[in-house]
Amino acid sequence: MNLVVIKTFSGMAMAVAAALDELKMPEIVGSIAGDDTIMCACRSIEDAAQLMHDIDALLKVTR
């Protein structure tokens, strides 16, 4: 319940994970990236929900 999975375009997960690391989001305890998927571990269910909200807000700004 405290994991957030993010899907990206093929080959972009490492770049997106690096960008998330640079944002220093307090909700993220750690993350691991593959080719097109990132898994973020959060401390709690509430932190996971907040992370999803924050990422959604970031995506809306860039559209």
mmCIF file of the N, C-alpha and C atoms, coordinates in Angstrom:
data_MODEL
# 
_entry.id   MODEL 
# 
loop_
_atom_site.group_PDB 
_atom_site.id 
_atom_site.type_symbol 
_atom_site.label_atom_id 
_atom_site.label_alt_id 
_atom_site.label_comp_id 
_atom_site.label_asym_id 
_atom_site.label_entity_id 
_atom_site.label_seq_id 
_atom_site.pdbx_PDB_ins_code 
_atom_site.Cartn_x 
_atom_site.Cartn_y 
_atom_site.Cartn_z 
_atom_site.occupancy 
_atom_site.B_iso_or_equiv 
_atom_site.pdbx_formal_charge 
_atom_site.auth_seq_id 
_atom_site.auth_comp_id 
_atom_site.auth_asym_id 
_atom_site.auth_atom_id 
_atom_site.pdbx_PDB_model_num 
ATOM 1   N N  . MET A 1 1  ? 0.804  -1.200 0.000   1.00 0.00 ? 1  MET A N  1 
ATOM 2   C CA . MET A 1 1  ? 0.000  0.000  0.000   1.00 0.00 ? 1  MET A CA 1 
ATOM 3   C C  . MET A 1 1  ? 0.849  1.268  0.000   1.00 0.00 ? 1  MET A C  1 
ATOM 4   N N  . ASN A 1 2  ? 2.114  1.140  0.360   1.00 0.00 ? 2  ASN A N  1 
ATOM 5   C CA . ASN A 1 2  ? 2.956  2.334  0.413   1.00 0.00 ? 2  ASN A CA 1 
ATOM 6   C C  . ASN A 1 2  ? 3.930  2.395  -0.755  1.00 0.00 ? 2  ASN A C  1 
ATOM 7   N N  . LEU A 1 3  ? 3.622  1.670  -1.826  1.00 0.00 ? 3  LEU A N  1 
ATOM 8   C CA . LEU A 1 3  ? 4.445  1.695  -3.034  1.00 0.00 ? 3  LEU A CA 1 
ATOM 9   C C  . LEU A 1 3  ? 3.700  2.422  -4.139  1.00 0.00 ? 3  LEU A C  1 
ATOM 10  N N  . VAL A 1 4  ? 4.430  3.220  -4.905  1.00 0.00 ? 4  VAL A N  1 
ATOM 11  C CA . VAL A 1 4  ? 3.866  3.915  -6.058  1.00 0.00 ? 4  VAL A CA 1 
ATOM 12  C C  . VAL A 1 4  ? 4.644  3.456  -7.280  1.00 0.00 ? 4  VAL A C  1 
ATOM 13  N N  . VAL A 1 5  ? 3.935  2.966  -8.289  1.00 0.00 ? 5  VAL A N  1 
ATOM 14  C CA . VAL A 1 5  ? 4.561  2.512  -9.527  1.00 0.00 ? 5  VAL A CA 1 
ATOM 15  C C  . VAL A 1 5  ? 4.255  3.524  -10.617 1.00 0.00 ? 5  VAL A C  1 
ATOM 16  N N  . ILE A 1 6  ? 5.301  3.953  -11.307 1.00 0.00 ? 6  ILE A N  1 
ATOM 17  C CA . ILE A 1 6  ? 5.173  4.953  -12.367 1.00 0.00 ? 6  ILE A CA 1 
ATOM 18  C C  . ILE A 1 6  ? 5.632  4.332  -13.676 1.00 0.00 ? 6  ILE A C  1 
ATOM 19  N N  . LYS A 1 7  ? 4.782  4.389  -14.688 1.00 0.00 ? 7  LYS A N  1 
ATOM 20  C CA . LYS A 1 7  ? 5.129  3.885  -16.022 1.00 0.00 ? 7  LYS A CA 1 
ATOM 21  C C  . LYS A 1 7  ? 5.605  5.049  -16.884 1.00 0.00 ? 7  LYS A C  1 
ATOM 22  N N  . THR A 1 8  ? 6.658  4.794  -17.662 1.00 0.00 ? 8  THR A N  1 
ATOM 23  C CA . THR A 1 8  ? 7.209  5.812  -18.551 1.00 0.00 ? 8  THR A CA 1 
ATOM 24  C C  . THR A 1 8  ? 7.316  5.245  -19.959 1.00 0.00 ? 8  THR A C  1 
ATOM 25  N N  . PHE A 1 9  ? 7.741  6.071  -20.884 1.00 0.00 ? 9  PHE A N  1 
ATOM 26  C CA . PHE A 1 9  ? 8.073  5.568  -22.203 1.00 0.00 ? 9  PHE A CA 1 
ATOM 27  C C  . PHE A 1 9  ? 9.289  4.663  -22.077 1.00 0.00 ? 9  PHE A C  1 
ATOM 28  N N  . SER A 1 10 ? 9.431  3.750  -22.988 1.00 0.00 ? 10 SER A N  1 
ATOM 29  C CA . SER A 1 10 ? 10.549 2.814  -22.970 1.00 0.00 ? 10 SER A CA 1 
ATOM 30  C C  . SER A 1 10 ? 11.880 3.559  -22.946 1.00 0.00 ? 10 SER A C  1 
ATOM 31  N N  . GLY A 1 11 ? 12.746 3.168  -22.015 1.00 0.00 ? 11 GLY A N  1 
ATOM 32  C CA . GLY A 1 11 ? 14.070 3.772  -21.909 1.00 0.00 ? 11 GLY A CA 1 
ATOM 33  C C  . GLY A 1 11 ? 14.131 5.055  -21.103 1.00 0.00 ? 11 GLY A C  1 
ATOM 34  N N  . MET A 1 12 ? 13.006 5.519  -20.557 1.00 0.00 ? 12 MET A N  1 
ATOM 35  C CA . MET A 1 12 ? 12.983 6.808  -19.872 1.00 0.00 ? 12 MET A CA 1 
ATOM 36  C C  . MET A 1 12 ? 12.886 6.722  -18.349 1.00 0.00 ? 12 MET A C  1 
ATOM 37  N N  . ALA A 1 13 ? 12.740 5.524  -17.807 1.00 0.00 ? 13 ALA A N  1 
ATOM 38  C CA . ALA A 1 13 ? 12.530 5.400  -16.362 1.00 0.00 ? 13 ALA A CA 1 
ATOM 39  C C  . ALA A 1 13 ? 13.696 5.953  -15.552 1.00 0.00 ? 13 ALA A C  1 
ATOM 40  N N  . MET A 1 14 ? 14.925 5.691  -15.969 1.00 0.00 ? 14 MET A N  1 
ATOM 41  C CA . MET A 1 14 ? 16.088 6.186  -15.220 1.00 0.00 ? 14 MET A CA 1 
ATOM 42  C C  . MET A 1 14 ? 16.114 7.713  -15.184 1.00 0.00 ? 14 MET A C  1 
ATOM 43  N N  . ALA A 1 15 ? 15.771 8.350  -16.296 1.00 0.00 ? 15 ALA A N  1 
ATOM 44  C CA . ALA A 1 15 ? 15.762 9.811  -16.350 1.00 0.00 ? 15 ALA A CA 1 
ATOM 45  C C  . ALA A 1 15 ? 14.662 10.389 -15.457 1.00 0.00 ? 15 ALA A C  1 
ATOM 46  N N  . VAL A 1 16 ? 13.498 9.779  -15.484 1.00 0.00 ? 16 VAL A N  1 
ATOM 47  C CA . VAL A 1 16 ? 12.399 10.257 -14.644 1.00 0.00 ? 16 VAL A CA 1 
ATOM 48  C C  . VAL A 1 16 ? 12.732 10.035 -13.169 1.00 0.00 ? 16 VAL A C  1 
ATOM 49  N N  . ALA A 1 17 ? 13.302 8.887  -12.836 1.00 0.00 ? 17 ALA A N  1 
ATOM 50  C CA . ALA A 1 17 ? 13.693 8.601  -11.452 1.00 0.00 ? 17 ALA A CA 1 
ATOM 51  C C  . ALA A 1 17 ? 14.745 9.612  -10.979 1.00 0.00 ? 17 ALA A C  1 
ATOM 52  N N  . ALA A 1 18 ? 15.684 9.940  -11.837 1.00 0.00 ? 18 ALA A N  1 
ATOM 53  C CA . ALA A 1 18 ? 16.702 10.934 -11.480 1.00 0.00 ? 18 ALA A CA 1 
ATOM 54  C C  . ALA A 1 18 ? 16.059 12.303 -11.246 1.00 0.00 ? 18 ALA A C  1 
ATOM 55  N N  . ALA A 1 19 ? 15.083 12.654 -12.063 1.00 0.00 ? 19 ALA A N  1 
ATOM 56  C CA . ALA A 1 19 ? 14.375 13.931 -11.886 1.00 0.00 ? 19 ALA A CA 1 
ATOM 57  C C  . ALA A 1 19 ? 13.611 13.928 -10.564 1.00 0.00 ? 19 ALA A C  1 
ATOM 58  N N  . LEU A 1 20 ? 12.965 12.819 -10.224 1.00 0.00 ? 20 LEU A N  1 
ATOM 59  C CA . LEU A 1 20 ? 12.255 12.721 -8.941  1.00 0.00 ? 20 LEU A CA 1 
ATOM 60  C C  . LEU A 1 20 ? 13.230 12.847 -7.778  1.00 0.00 ? 20 LEU A C  1 
ATOM 61  N N  . ASP A 1 21 ? 14.394 12.235 -7.899  1.00 0.00 ? 21 ASP A N  1 
ATOM 62  C CA . ASP A 1 21 ? 15.417 12.350 -6.852  1.00 0.00 ? 21 ASP A CA 1 
ATOM 63  C C  . ASP A 1 21 ? 15.828 13.801 -6.655  1.00 0.00 ? 21 ASP A C  1 
ATOM 64  N N  . GLU A 1 22 ? 15.982 14.535 -7.739  1.00 0.00 ? 22 GLU A N  1 
ATOM 65  C CA . GLU A 1 22 ? 16.387 15.942 -7.659  1.00 0.00 ? 22 GLU A CA 1 
ATOM 66  C C  . GLU A 1 22 ? 15.325 16.817 -6.992  1.00 0.00 ? 22 GLU A C  1 
ATOM 67  N N  . LEU A 1 23 ? 14.060 16.406 -7.104  1.00 0.00 ? 23 LEU A N  1 
ATOM 68  C CA . LEU A 1 23 ? 12.977 17.168 -6.469  1.00 0.00 ? 23 LEU A CA 1 
ATOM 69  C C  . LEU A 1 23 ? 12.976 16.999 -4.952  1.00 0.00 ? 23 LEU A C  1 
ATOM 70  N N  . LYS A 1 24 ? 13.692 15.985 -4.459  1.00 0.00 ? 24 LYS A N  1 
ATOM 71  C CA . LYS A 1 24 ? 13.816 15.727 -3.016  1.00 0.00 ? 24 LYS A CA 1 
ATOM 72  C C  . LYS A 1 24 ? 12.455 15.714 -2.326  1.00 0.00 ? 24 LYS A C  1 
ATOM 73  N N  . MET A 1 25 ? 11.541 14.935 -2.884  1.00 0.00 ? 25 MET A N  1 
ATOM 74  C CA . MET A 1 25 ? 10.203 14.806 -2.308  1.00 0.00 ? 25 MET A CA 1 
ATOM 75  C C  . MET A 1 25 ? 10.294 14.019 -1.008  1.00 0.00 ? 25 MET A C  1 
ATOM 76  N N  . PRO A 1 26 ? 9.832  14.590 0.097   1.00 0.00 ? 26 PRO A N  1 
ATOM 77  C CA . PRO A 1 26 ? 9.971  13.915 1.396   1.00 0.00 ? 26 PRO A CA 1 
ATOM 78  C C  . PRO A 1 26 ? 9.182  12.616 1.499   1.00 0.00 ? 26 PRO A C  1 
ATOM 79  N N  . GLU A 1 27 ? 8.182  12.438 0.641   1.00 0.00 ? 27 GLU A N  1 
ATOM 80  C CA . GLU A 1 27 ? 7.374  11.220 0.681   1.00 0.00 ? 27 GLU A CA 1 
ATOM 81  C C  . GLU A 1 27 ? 8.150  9.992  0.205   1.00 0.00 ? 27 GLU A C  1 
ATOM 82  N N  . ILE A 1 28 ? 9.173  10.208 -0.643  1.00 0.00 ? 28 ILE A N  1 
ATOM 83  C CA . ILE A 1 28 ? 9.907  9.093  -1.236  1.00 0.00 ? 28 ILE A CA 1 
ATOM 84  C C  . ILE A 1 28 ? 11.057 8.683  -0.328  1.00 0.00 ? 28 ILE A C  1 
ATOM 85  N N  . VAL A 1 29 ? 11.001 7.436  0.140   1.00 0.00 ? 29 VAL A N  1 
ATOM 86  C CA . VAL A 1 29 ? 12.083 6.878  0.950   1.00 0.00 ? 29 VAL A CA 1 
ATOM 87  C C  . VAL A 1 29 ? 13.183 6.359  0.021   1.00 0.00 ? 29 VAL A C  1 
ATOM 88  N N  . GLY A 1 30 ? 12.778 5.762  -1.088  1.00 0.00 ? 30 GLY A N  1 
ATOM 89  C CA . GLY A 1 30 ? 13.724 5.248  -2.066  1.00 0.00 ? 30 GLY A CA 1 
ATOM 90  C C  . GLY A 1 30 ? 12.989 4.874  -3.334  1.00 0.00 ? 30 GLY A C  1 
ATOM 91  N N  . SER A 1 31 ? 13.742 4.718  -4.407  1.00 0.00 ? 31 SER A N  1 
ATOM 92  C CA . SER A 1 31 ? 13.125 4.339  -5.678  1.00 0.00 ? 31 SER A CA 1 
ATOM 93  C C  . SER A 1 31 ? 14.080 3.453  -6.462  1.00 0.00 ? 31 SER A C  1 
ATOM 94  N N  . ILE A 1 32 ? 13.497 2.694  -7.364  1.00 0.00 ? 32 ILE A N  1 
ATOM 95  C CA . ILE A 1 32 ? 14.275 1.831  -8.240  1.00 0.00 ? 32 ILE A CA 1 
ATOM 96  C C  . ILE A 1 32 ? 13.645 1.922  -9.628  1.00 0.00 ? 32 ILE A C  1 
ATOM 97  N N  . ALA A 1 33 ? 14.496 2.011  -10.638 1.00 0.00 ? 33 ALA A N  1 
ATOM 98  C CA . ALA A 1 33 ? 13.999 2.187  -12.005 1.00 0.00 ? 33 ALA A CA 1 
ATOM 99  C C  . ALA A 1 33 ? 14.480 1.059  -12.898 1.00 0.00 ? 33 ALA A C  1 
ATOM 100 N N  . GLY A 1 34 ? 13.603 0.643  -13.777 1.00 0.00 ? 34 GLY A N  1 
ATOM 101 C CA . GLY A 1 34 ? 13.949 -0.316 -14.817 1.00 0.00 ? 34 GLY A CA 1 
ATOM 102 C C  . GLY A 1 34 ? 14.013 0.417  -16.143 1.00 0.00 ? 34 GLY A C  1 
ATOM 103 N N  . ASP A 1 35 ? 13.523 -0.205 -17.185 1.00 0.00 ? 35 ASP A N  1 
ATOM 104 C CA . ASP A 1 35 ? 13.523 0.392  -18.516 1.00 0.00 ? 35 ASP A CA 1 
ATOM 105 C C  . ASP A 1 35 ? 12.374 1.388  -18.673 1.00 0.00 ? 35 ASP A C  1 
ATOM 106 N N  . ASP A 1 36 ? 11.172 0.962  -18.254 1.00 0.00 ? 36 ASP A N  1 
ATOM 107 C CA . ASP A 1 36 ? 10.000 1.821  -18.427 1.00 0.00 ? 36 ASP A CA 1 
ATOM 108 C C  . ASP A 1 36 ? 9.120  1.886  -17.181 1.00 0.00 ? 36 ASP A C  1 
ATOM 109 N N  . THR A 1 37 ? 9.660  1.472  -16.040 1.00 0.00 ? 37 THR A N  1 
ATOM 110 C CA . THR A 1 37 ? 8.881  1.446  -14.806 1.00 0.00 ? 37 THR A CA 1 
ATOM 111 C C  . THR A 1 37 ? 9.735  1.902  -13.629 1.00 0.00 ? 37 THR A C  1 
ATOM 112 N N  . ILE A 1 38 ? 9.127  2.693  -12.746 1.00 0.00 ? 38 ILE A N  1 
ATOM 113 C CA . ILE A 1 38 ? 9.786  3.144  -11.519 1.00 0.00 ? 38 ILE A CA 1 
ATOM 114 C C  . ILE A 1 38 ? 8.921  2.695  -10.348 1.00 0.00 ? 38 ILE A C  1 
ATOM 115 N N  . MET A 1 39 ? 9.560  2.172  -9.307  1.00 0.00 ? 39 MET A N  1 
ATOM 116 C CA . MET A 1 39 ? 8.860  1.850  -8.076  1.00 0.00 ? 39 MET A CA 1 
ATOM 117 C C  . MET A 1 39 ? 9.389  2.777  -6.991  1.00 0.00 ? 39 MET A C  1 
ATOM 118 N N  . CYS A 1 40 ? 8.494  3.530  -6.381  1.00 0.00 ? 40 CYS A N  1 
ATOM 119 C CA . CYS A 1 40 ? 8.858  4.431  -5.282  1.00 0.00 ? 40 CYS A CA 1 
ATOM 120 C C  . CYS A 1 40 ? 8.294  3.865  -3.985  1.00 0.00 ? 40 CYS A C  1 
ATOM 121 N N  . ALA A 1 41 ? 9.144  3.740  -2.987  1.00 0.00 ? 41 ALA A N  1 
ATOM 122 C CA . ALA A 1 41 ? 8.712  3.311  -1.661  1.00 0.00 ? 41 ALA A CA 1 
ATOM 123 C C  . ALA A 1 41 ? 8.474  4.547  -0.808  1.00 0.00 ? 41 ALA A C  1 
ATOM 124 N N  . CYS A 1 42 ? 7.326  4.559  -0.136  1.00 0.00 ? 42 CYS A N  1 
ATOM 125 C CA . CYS A 1 42 ? 6.963  5.662  0.745   1.00 0.00 ? 42 CYS A CA 1 
ATOM 126 C C  . CYS A 1 42 ? 6.848  5.135  2.171   1.00 0.00 ? 42 CYS A C  1 
ATOM 127 N N  . ARG A 1 43 ? 6.927  6.039  3.144   1.00 0.00 ? 43 ARG A N  1 
ATOM 128 C CA . ARG A 1 43 ? 6.856  5.636  4.555   1.00 0.00 ? 43 ARG A CA 1 
ATOM 129 C C  . ARG A 1 43 ? 5.473  5.140  4.956   1.00 0.00 ? 43 ARG A C  1 
ATOM 130 N N  . SER A 1 44 ? 4.437  5.685  4.341   1.00 0.00 ? 44 SER A N  1 
ATOM 131 C CA . SER A 1 44 ? 3.074  5.343  4.757   1.00 0.00 ? 44 SER A CA 1 
ATOM 132 C C  . SER A 1 44 ? 2.125  5.395  3.563   1.00 0.00 ? 44 SER A C  1 
ATOM 133 N N  . ILE A 1 45 ? 0.924  4.913  3.800   1.00 0.00 ? 45 ILE A N  1 
ATOM 134 C CA . ILE A 1 45 ? -0.122 4.990  2.779   1.00 0.00 ? 45 ILE A CA 1 
ATOM 135 C C  . ILE A 1 45 ? -0.436 6.448  2.471   1.00 0.00 ? 45 ILE A C  1 
ATOM 136 N N  . GLU A 1 46 ? -0.457 7.278  3.493   1.00 0.00 ? 46 GLU A N  1 
ATOM 137 C CA . GLU A 1 46 ? -0.740 8.705  3.305   1.00 0.00 ? 46 GLU A CA 1 
ATOM 138 C C  . GLU A 1 46 ? 0.346  9.375  2.454   1.00 0.00 ? 46 GLU A C  1 
ATOM 139 N N  . ASP A 1 47 ? 1.603  9.007  2.690   1.00 0.00 ? 47 ASP A N  1 
ATOM 140 C CA . ASP A 1 47 ? 2.694  9.555  1.877   1.00 0.00 ? 47 ASP A CA 1 
ATOM 141 C C  . ASP A 1 47 ? 2.566  9.107  0.426   1.00 0.00 ? 47 ASP A C  1 
ATOM 142 N N  . ALA A 1 48 ? 2.155  7.859  0.208   1.00 0.00 ? 48 ALA A N  1 
ATOM 143 C CA . ALA A 1 48 ? 1.968  7.357  -1.164  1.00 0.00 ? 48 ALA A CA 1 
ATOM 144 C C  . ALA A 1 48 ? 0.866  8.139  -1.866  1.00 0.00 ? 48 ALA A C  1 
ATOM 145 N N  . ALA A 1 49 ? -0.231 8.385  -1.161  1.00 0.00 ? 49 ALA A N  1 
ATOM 146 C CA . ALA A 1 49 ? -1.333 9.169  -1.738  1.00 0.00 ? 49 ALA A CA 1 
ATOM 147 C C  . ALA A 1 49 ? -0.879 10.590 -2.043  1.00 0.00 ? 49 ALA A C  1 
ATOM 148 N N  . GLN A 1 50 ? -0.107 11.194 -1.149  1.00 0.00 ? 50 GLN A N  1 
ATOM 149 C CA . GLN A 1 50 ? 0.400  12.547 -1.373  1.00 0.00 ? 50 GLN A CA 1 
ATOM 150 C C  . GLN A 1 50 ? 1.343  12.581 -2.568  1.00 0.00 ? 50 GLN A C  1 
ATOM 151 N N  . LEU A 1 51 ? 2.197  11.573 -2.686  1.00 0.00 ? 51 LEU A N  1 
ATOM 152 C CA . LEU A 1 51 ? 3.123  11.496 -3.824  1.00 0.00 ? 51 LEU A CA 1 
ATOM 153 C C  . LEU A 1 51 ? 2.355  11.421 -5.134  1.00 0.00 ? 51 LEU A C  1 
ATOM 154 N N  . MET A 1 52 ? 1.326  10.582 -5.186  1.00 0.00 ? 52 MET A N  1 
ATOM 155 C CA . MET A 1 52 ? 0.524  10.480 -6.412  1.00 0.00 ? 52 MET A CA 1 
ATOM 156 C C  . MET A 1 52 ? -0.131 11.819 -6.739  1.00 0.00 ? 52 MET A C  1 
ATOM 157 N N  . HIS A 1 53 ? -0.622 12.514 -5.724  1.00 0.00 ? 53 HIS A N  1 
ATOM 158 C CA . HIS A 1 53 ? -1.231 13.832 -5.928  1.00 0.00 ? 53 HIS A CA 1 
ATOM 159 C C  . HIS A 1 53 ? -0.201 14.830 -6.461  1.00 0.00 ? 53 HIS A C  1 
ATOM 160 N N  . ASP A 1 54 ? 0.996  14.830 -5.856  1.00 0.00 ? 54 ASP A N  1 
ATOM 161 C CA . ASP A 1 54 ? 2.048  15.765 -6.274  1.00 0.00 ? 54 ASP A CA 1 
ATOM 162 C C  . ASP A 1 54 ? 2.498  15.500 -7.705  1.00 0.00 ? 54 ASP A C  1 
ATOM 163 N N  . ILE A 1 55 ? 2.661  14.233 -8.069  1.00 0.00 ? 55 ILE A N  1 
ATOM 164 C CA . ILE A 1 55 ? 3.079  13.883 -9.433  1.00 0.00 ? 55 ILE A CA 1 
ATOM 165 C C  . ILE A 1 55 ? 1.999  14.285 -10.419 1.00 0.00 ? 55 ILE A C  1 
ATOM 166 N N  . ASP A 1 56 ? 0.738  14.022 -10.063 1.00 0.00 ? 56 ASP A N  1 
ATOM 167 C CA . ASP A 1 56 ? -0.378 14.415 -10.937 1.00 0.00 ? 56 ASP A CA 1 
ATOM 168 C C  . ASP A 1 56 ? -0.381 15.922 -11.150 1.00 0.00 ? 56 ASP A C  1 
ATOM 169 N N  . ALA A 1 57 ? -0.133 16.692 -10.096 1.00 0.00 ? 57 ALA A N  1 
ATOM 170 C CA . ALA A 1 57 ? -0.097 18.148 -10.210 1.00 0.00 ? 57 ALA A CA 1 
ATOM 171 C C  . ALA A 1 57 ? 1.062  18.590 -11.107 1.00 0.00 ? 57 ALA A C  1 
ATOM 172 N N  . LEU A 1 58 ? 2.220  17.946 -10.980 1.00 0.00 ? 58 LEU A N  1 
ATOM 173 C CA . LEU A 1 58 ? 3.349  18.274 -11.843 1.00 0.00 ? 58 LEU A CA 1 
ATOM 174 C C  . LEU A 1 58 ? 3.028  18.015 -13.309 1.00 0.00 ? 58 LEU A C  1 
ATOM 175 N N  . LEU A 1 59 ? 2.356  16.909 -13.580 1.00 0.00 ? 59 LEU A N  1 
ATOM 176 C CA . LEU A 1 59 ? 2.005  16.573 -14.960 1.00 0.00 ? 59 LEU A CA 1 
ATOM 177 C C  . LEU A 1 59 ? 0.993  17.548 -15.541 1.00 0.00 ? 59 LEU A C  1 
ATOM 178 N N  . LYS A 1 60 ? 0.074  18.022 -14.732 1.00 0.00 ? 60 LYS A N  1 
ATOM 179 C CA . LYS A 1 60 ? -0.921 18.988 -15.205 1.00 0.00 ? 60 LYS A CA 1 
ATOM 180 C C  . LYS A 1 60 ? -0.272 20.331 -15.561 1.00 0.00 ? 60 LYS A C  1 
ATOM 181 N N  . VAL A 1 61 ? 0.763  20.704 -14.840 1.00 0.00 ? 61 VAL A N  1 
ATOM 182 C CA . VAL A 1 61 ? 1.467  21.960 -15.106 1.00 0.00 ? 61 VAL A CA 1 
ATOM 183 C C  . VAL A 1 61 ? 2.184  21.897 -16.443 1.00 0.00 ? 61 VAL A C  1 
ATOM 184 N N  . THR A 1 62 ? 2.709  20.717 -16.794 1.00 0.00 ? 62 THR A N  1 
ATOM 185 C CA . THR A 1 62 ? 3.510  20.590 -18.006 1.00 0.00 ? 62 THR A CA 1 
ATOM 186 C C  . THR A 1 62 ? 2.670  20.327 -19.253 1.00 0.00 ? 62 THR A C  1 
ATOM 187 N N  . ARG A 1 63 ? 1.376  20.158 -19.113 1.00 0.00 ? 63 ARG A N  1 
ATOM 188 C CA . ARG A 1 63 ? 0.548  19.864 -20.284 1.00 0.00 ? 63 ARG A CA 1 
ATOM 189 C C  . ARG A 1 63 ? 0.196  21.082 -21.047 1.00 0.00 ? 63 ARG A C  1 
# 
